């Protein structure tokens, strides 16, 4: 019907206890604690035009994953034997493995003329992660890593669709711009301290077209062509520090 608004909201909670535990702190590992929500609203004023907006967010506060040492670590002064469990750990680092993500998209459909439709899709997404990786799986500071990751991306697509009895096709242009990177903090034996910092920037655009031509009721020919140009640049910085405060 003319002038109809439509809306939808959805949410999810994913939760479970851990398959194992940190035998030092007593906290669960390999558990699940994730919350997500999505909402969309659409405006449909006529059969020739509609616009829709969608947003979503997710937060994952699950603890670190369990792991198993297969042998005694030669750098462990206590010569701690491996655990019987495949999931129990004895990590000395904080039990942190957090990820947050959110995004939005806007879609417009417009009937330009007989047999021709125009579509625009604009989308944005970003995420952040803070995680600890205790590679030695022991309270000792042998190979302790904290990693911070972040990324964001923006894309735009303009698309033209044609459909008739004689042929049908889709033509468009696509653009993408994204940045992803982070910092990894390394502590080896509580003697060597360093960070690895990096960022990768990506910019891409594409032109494409595809058409389908029916020959008879059971046979048709489809032909398409796409041109893509993508460029990436990376910045990397390694640093060394005198102590665990970096």
Secondary structure, 3 states (H helix, E strand, C coil): CCCEEEEEEEEEEEEECCCEEECCCCCEECCEEEEEEEEEEEEEEECCEEEEEEEEEEEECCCCCCCCCCCCCCCCCCCCCCCCCCCCECCCCCCCEEEEEEEEEEEEEEEEECCEEEEEEEEEEEEEEEEEEECCCCCCCCEEEEEEEEEEEEEEEEEEEEECCCCEEEEEEEEEEEEEEEEEEEEECCCEEEEEEEEEEEEEEEEEEEEEEECCCCCEEEEEEEEEEEEEEEEEEEEEECCCCC
